[in-house]
């Protein structure tokens, strides 16, 4: 039914006075930063445990590192790789690269030889900023095969203040002699200013490599326009106040952390509270000290926080908006979190290729739940964004019909790095074919059913793992769940669930099978449940069904 999406039925849910399409004040994040510097130079920009940096101090550090990299030959279009956790040095290096017109390549610090070799061979960075730990453990071995980039190392203990937090208790300073030290560079180059080439909005700002859950990582070319638009659109949709505090739960090497945390904080002249990496106890310590107003995290992080000893509703009293992204959000988790802590988790949806947010639940609304599937909506499209649901031939499907979700708008990347054929297949004419299966209801709310490739074919019937997982999450003993298809002589494929429990012996495999059997059609319920202490995840908290699927093939 052509035209149903062009009419944008979701616009009726926009807040009074909101426009369907907006024009952000700036087209690149350096311009956003410079405006914030003019408005509030002494406001705190970053915290890192007991350490703080104002916007003025951050700017001085960014200029110093940019001046050094420029002197070492790094300039416009060169790639600058970052192999760091959520530390101030990540922000300093990222902004230094952008100030030079370089393309920043965030690397997952959990990557090891194979993943790093693949990405470094593709991106060919001219410079690299890494932790000392990352250098000694991996990069000193991997990097020699990839030319002679400028290498700057740093310690996660720098900028943390005088008291070592528990998450850094095992950290040891081990400065490599063959690299340059970031803190020394900032001291020696203090007060210097780099050349500032003109940045065009369509220049590539980031090469963000996909997680590789569906194959080898590929680099999405997020432009300055993509990032600036979505960062400012997110703050406008979230109705964020000037100077708000953002808790950095999402990793900065991931597009969600870059746009919805760092980008949003810069746009609002806000404060970004960094905490190295996710540990529930450390998160709660920072929350109690800094009292932030915003956070965004995958559902798995909220599960971990909810089950941490000593957590209380008072811990979350300062938050005004709490968002989930990067992994499916079980509706039962939303209900339990609100019941226990008084906080409503707002769902959202996006990809690396859509520069984070494509849909979200506005702050004046709550997401509906589809009665047929029990799936909670991922929200309505954000400003300037058009979503469609299409069939296998690319034709629009009517409201309520399940098909592939396609996204178009100023947040969609123009291409994959060095992959013209994949660009043409996946992003034809600027429309991102997501590979996610979902539908739009009659009121314009969107729902993600599952990944297209994850569908299970049981006796000719389609089973979407997400639907079975949502049922499992309603069982009080279930902490996390993932469902995959396994070979079956009678049905072709059948359903197997992997589950971790809130506590040991909280339920048996047979009990969970019986629980699902009473709530799902006969072809949908898992014939087998496997209990694990932990489910495998990406560094961003997304459960790796692929790895569980590989596990099934060896059993």
VENCOR-V688040 format. One record per pair of residues at least 4 apart in sequence whose ideal C-beta (glycine too) atoms are under 6 Angstrom apart, sorted by sequence separation. I is the first residue (numbers start at 0). J is the second residue. D is the distance in whole Angstrom. If there is no record, write none. Layout:
BEGIN
I&J&D ; I&J&D
END
This chain:
BEGIN
13&17&4 ; 36&40&5 ; 52&56&5 ; 73&77&5 ; 88&92&6 ; 106&110&6 ; 110&114&4 ; 112&116&6 ; 115&119&6 ; 116&120&6 ; 118&122&6 ; 129&133&4 ; 132&136&6 ; 133&137&6 ; 134&138&5 ; 137&141&6 ; 138&142&5 ; 153&157&6 ; 163&167&5 ; 183&187&6 ; 184&188&6 ; 198&202&6 ; 221&225&5 ; 223&227&6 ; 224&228&6 ; 228&232&6 ; 233&237&6 ; 239&243&5 ; 249&253&6 ; 254&258&6 ; 255&259&5 ; 256&260&5 ; 257&261&6 ; 258&262&4 ; 259&263&6 ; 285&289&6 ; 296&300&4 ; 310&314&6 ; 332&336&6 ; 336&340&6 ; 349&353&5 ; 353&357&5 ; 360&364&6 ; 380&384&4 ; 389&393&5 ; 390&394&5 ; 396&400&4 ; 407&411&6 ; 418&422&6 ; 421&425&6 ; 422&426&5 ; 423&427&6 ; 440&444&5 ; 449&453&5 ; 464&468&6 ; 501&505&6 ; 506&510&5 ; 515&519&5 ; 519&523&4 ; 536&540&6 ; 537&541&5 ; 25&30&4 ; 46&51&5 ; 52&57&5 ; 68&73&4 ; 96&101&4 ; 110&115&5 ; 129&134&5 ; 133&138&6 ; 134&139&5 ; 211&216&4 ; 221&226&6 ; 234&239&5 ; 251&256&4 ; 264&269&4 ; 323&328&5 ; 369&374&5 ; 426&431&5 ; 457&462&5 ; 472&477&6 ; 487&492&6 ; 500&505&4 ; 506&511&6 ; 519&524&4 ; 25&31&5 ; 83&89&4 ; 174&180&6 ; 249&255&4 ; 250&256&5 ; 251&257&6 ; 336&342&6 ; 337&343&5 ; 349&355&5 ; 360&366&5 ; 380&386&5 ; 389&395&6 ; 390&396&6 ; 396&402&5 ; 415&421&5 ; 439&445&5 ; 471&477&5 ; 487&493&4 ; 536&542&5 ; 45&52&5 ; 96&103&4 ; 209&216&5 ; 249&256&4 ; 264&271&4 ; 274&281&6 ; 349&356&5 ; 368&375&5 ; 415&422&5 ; 425&432&5 ; 454&461&5 ; 455&462&4 ; 43&51&5 ; 44&52&6 ; 81&89&6 ; 208&216&4 ; 209&217&6 ; 336&344&6 ; 349&357&4 ; 387&395&6 ; 388&396&5 ; 414&422&4 ; 438&446&6 ; 484&492&4 ; 516&524&5 ; 534&542&5 ; 535&543&4 ; 10&19&5 ; 129&138&6 ; 347&356&6 ; 348&357&6 ; 366&375&5 ; 367&376&5 ; 437&446&5 ; 471&480&4 ; 515&524&4 ; 43&53&6 ; 44&54&4 ; 93&103&5 ; 208&218&5 ; 261&271&6 ; 348&358&5 ; 366&376&4 ; 437&447&4 ; 485&495&5 ; 515&525&6 ; 81&92&5 ; 249&260&6 ; 274&285&5 ; 333&344&5 ; 437&448&5 ; 453&464&5 ; 535&546&5 ; 41&53&5 ; 42&54&6 ; 155&167&6 ; 206&218&4 ; 207&219&5 ; 347&359&4 ; 390&402&5 ; 435&447&5 ; 436&448&5 ; 468&480&5 ; 483&495&6 ; 44&57&5 ; 247&260&5 ; 272&285&6 ; 389&402&5 ; 436&449&5 ; 40&54&5 ; 156&170&5 ; 207&221&6 ; 346&360&5 ; 388&402&4 ; 389&403&6 ; 449&463&4 ; 468&482&5 ; 482&496&5 ; 40&55&4 ; 155&170&5 ; 245&260&5 ; 345&360&4 ; 436&451&5 ; 448&463&5 ; 449&464&6 ; 467&482&5 ; 205&221&4 ; 389&405&6 ; 449&465&5 ; 480&496&6 ; 481&497&5 ; 512&528&5 ; 79&96&4 ; 203&220&5 ; 204&221&6 ; 272&289&5 ; 434&451&5 ; 511&528&5 ; 36&54&5 ; 104&122&5 ; 134&152&5 ; 154&172&5 ; 204&222&6 ; 328&346&5 ; 360&378&4 ; 387&405&5 ; 411&429&6 ; 464&482&4 ; 480&498&5 ; 35&54&6 ; 203&222&6 ; 204&223&5 ; 245&264&5 ; 272&291&5 ; 358&377&5 ; 359&378&4 ; 104&124&6 ; 346&366&5 ; 358&378&4 ; 386&406&6 ; 411&431&5 ; 479&499&5 ; 508&528&4 ; 127&148&5 ; 131&152&5 ; 201&222&5 ; 202&223&6 ; 321&342&5 ; 323&344&5 ; 358&379&6 ; 477&498&6 ; 478&499&5 ; 36&58&6 ; 79&101&5 ; 126&148&5 ; 204&226&5 ; 358&380&5 ; 385&407&5 ; 407&429&6 ; 478&500&6 ; 125&148&6 ; 126&149&4 ; 127&150&5 ; 128&151&5 ; 129&152&6 ; 131&154&5 ; 152&175&6 ; 200&223&5 ; 201&224&6 ; 321&344&5 ; 322&345&5 ; 323&346&6 ; 324&347&5 ; 385&408&6 ; 407&430&5 ; 478&501&5 ; 77&101&5 ; 78&102&5 ; 79&103&5 ; 80&104&4 ; 81&105&5 ; 82&106&4 ; 84&108&6 ; 124&148&5 ; 200&224&4 ; 243&267&5 ; 245&269&6 ; 247&271&6 ; 279&303&5 ; 384&408&4 ; 476&500&5 ; 74&99&6 ; 75&100&3 ; 108&133&6 ; 130&155&6 ; 157&182&6 ; 198&223&6 ; 247&272&6 ; 279&304&5 ; 298&323&5 ; 315&340&5 ; 322&347&6 ; 356&381&6 ; 383&408&5 ; 405&430&5 ; 406&431&4 ; 476&501&6 ; 78&104&5 ; 80&106&6 ; 82&108&6 ; 111&137&6 ; 115&141&5 ; 119&145&4 ; 152&178&4 ; 233&259&5 ; 241&267&6 ; 242&268&5 ; 243&269&5 ; 244&270&5 ; 245&271&5 ; 246&272&5 ; 247&273&5 ; 383&409&5 ; 64&91&6 ; 241&268&6 ; 242&269&6 ; 290&317&4 ; 292&319&5 ; 293&320&5 ; 294&321&6 ; 295&322&4 ; 315&342&5 ; 357&384&6 ; 405&432&5 ; 73&101&6 ; 150&178&4 ; 151&179&5 ; 153&181&4 ; 230&258&5 ; 239&267&5 ; 279&307&4 ; 286&314&6 ; 297&325&4 ; 298&326&5 ; 312&340&5 ; 112&141&6 ; 229&258&5 ; 234&263&5 ; 295&324&6 ; 297&326&4 ; 312&341&5 ; 346&375&6 ; 348&377&4 ; 404&433&5 ; 455&484&4 ; 476&505&4 ; 496&525&4 ; 61&91&6 ; 65&95&4 ; 69&99&6 ; 151&181&5 ; 233&263&5 ; 298&328&5 ; 476&506&4 ; 495&525&6 ; 498&528&6 ; 60&91&5 ; 64&95&4 ; 283&314&6 ; 346&377&5 ; 347&378&6 ; 404&435&5 ; 494&525&4 ; 230&262&3 ; 234&266&5 ; 346&378&6 ; 458&490&5 ; 462&494&6 ; 495&527&5 ; 496&528&5 ; 497&529&5 ; 498&530&6 ; 499&531&6 ; 61&94&4 ; 65&98&5 ; 230&263&6 ; 234&267&5 ; 404&437&5 ; 457&490&5 ; 493&526&5 ; 61&95&5 ; 65&99&5 ; 298&332&6 ; 497&531&6 ; 499&533&6 ; 231&266&5 ; 301&336&6 ; 456&491&6 ; 457&492&5 ; 499&534&6 ; 92&128&4 ; 230&266&5 ; 259&295&5 ; 456&492&5 ; 457&493&6 ; 401&438&5 ; 455&492&5 ; 497&534&6 ; 135&173&6 ; 330&368&5 ; 400&438&6 ; 399&438&6 ; 455&494&6 ; 47&87&5 ; 474&514&5 ; 134&175&5 ; 398&439&5 ; 45&87&5 ; 131&173&5 ; 320&362&6 ; 398&441&5 ; 78&122&5 ; 80&124&4 ; 246&291&4 ; 330&375&4 ; 470&515&6 ; 78&124&4 ; 248&294&5 ; 249&295&6 ; 79&126&5 ; 80&127&5 ; 81&128&5 ; 82&129&4 ; 83&130&6 ; 207&254&5 ; 244&291&4 ; 249&296&6 ; 77&125&4 ; 244&292&5 ; 245&293&5 ; 246&294&4 ; 248&296&4 ; 470&518&5 ; 243&292&5 ; 357&406&5 ; 470&519&6 ; 243&293&6 ; 388&438&6 ; 497&547&5 ; 82&133&5 ; 388&439&6 ; 73&125&5 ; 248&300&6 ; 73&126&5 ; 353&406&5 ; 481&534&6 ; 479&534&5 ; 354&410&5 ; 353&410&5 ; 68&126&6 ; 353&411&6 ; 386&445&6 ; 352&412&5 ; 462&523&5 ; 481&542&5 ; 483&544&6 ; 460&522&5 ; 481&544&5 ; 379&443&6 ; 458&522&6 ; 483&547&5 ; 88&153&5 ; 457&522&5 ; 483&548&5 ; 481&547&6 ; 485&551&5 ; 29&97&5 ; 376&444&4 ; 377&445&6 ; 483&551&6 ; 29&98&6 ; 86&155&6 ; 255&324&5 ; 255&325&6 ; 376&446&5 ; 377&447&5 ; 87&158&4 ; 374&446&5 ; 367&444&6 ; 369&446&6 ; 71&149&5 ; 353&431&6 ; 352&431&5 ; 237&320&5 ; 122&206&6 ; 358&445&5 ; 118&208&5 ; 88&181&6 ; 372&466&5 ; 100&196&4 ; 258&354&6 ; 259&355&5 ; 373&469&5 ; 254&351&5 ; 258&355&4 ; 100&198&6 ; 118&216&6 ; 348&447&6 ; 255&355&5 ; 102&203&5 ; 254&355&5 ; 103&205&5 ; 104&206&5 ; 102&206&6 ; 50&158&5 ; 50&159&5 ; 166&275&5 ; 50&160&4 ; 47&158&5 ; 48&159&5 ; 49&160&3 ; 47&159&5 ; 48&160&5 ; 166&278&5 ; 49&162&5 ; 166&281&5 ; 48&164&5 ; 67&184&5 ; 155&275&6 ; 67&188&5 ; 75&196&5 ; 63&185&5 ; 66&188&5 ; 233&356&6 ; 236&359&6 ; 69&193&5 ; 238&362&5 ; 60&185&5 ; 63&188&4 ; 66&191&4 ; 69&194&6 ; 229&354&5 ; 63&189&6 ; 229&355&6 ; 66&193&4 ; 229&356&6 ; 63&191&6 ; 65&193&4 ; 226&354&6 ; 225&354&4 ; 62&192&5 ; 219&351&5 ; 219&352&5 ; 221&354&5 ; 327&465&6 ; 329&469&5 ; 331&472&5 ; 209&351&5 ; 331&473&5 ; 329&472&4 ; 207&351&5 ; 107&252&5 ; 236&381&6 ; 105&252&4 ; 232&381&5 ; 232&382&5 ; 85&247&5 ; 89&251&5 ; 85&251&5 ; 27&198&5 ; 27&200&6 ; 26&200&4 ; 302&478&6 ; 228&409&5 ; 229&410&5 ; 225&410&6 ; 85&273&5 ; 85&275&6 ; 84&275&5 ; 221&412&6 ; 84&276&5 ; 220&412&5 ; 219&412&5 ; 220&414&5 ; 306&501&6 ; 27&223&4 ; 220&416&6 ; 26&224&5 ; 28&226&6 ; 217&415&5 ; 218&416&4 ; 28&227&5 ; 27&227&5 ; 26&227&5 ; 217&418&6 ; 25&227&6 ; 23&228&6 ; 23&231&4 ; 206&416&5 ; 325&539&5 ; 326&540&6 ; 326&541&5 ; 325&541&6 ; 42&268&6 ; 45&271&5 ; 46&272&5 ; 47&273&5 ; 43&270&5 ; 39&268&5 ; 38&268&6 ; 32&265&5 ; 35&268&4 ; 31&265&5 ; 31&266&5 ; 300&540&6 ; 299&540&4 ; 297&540&3 ; 253&539&5 ; 250&538&6 ; 250&539&6 ; 210&537&5 ; 212&545&5 ; 14&363&5 ; 21&382&5 ; 20&383&5 ; 12&379&5 ; 9&379&4 ; 9&380&6 ; 4&387&5 ; 1&395&5 ; 3&398&6 ; 0&397&4 ; 109&538&5 ; 107&538&5 ; 9&443&3 ; 8&443&4
END
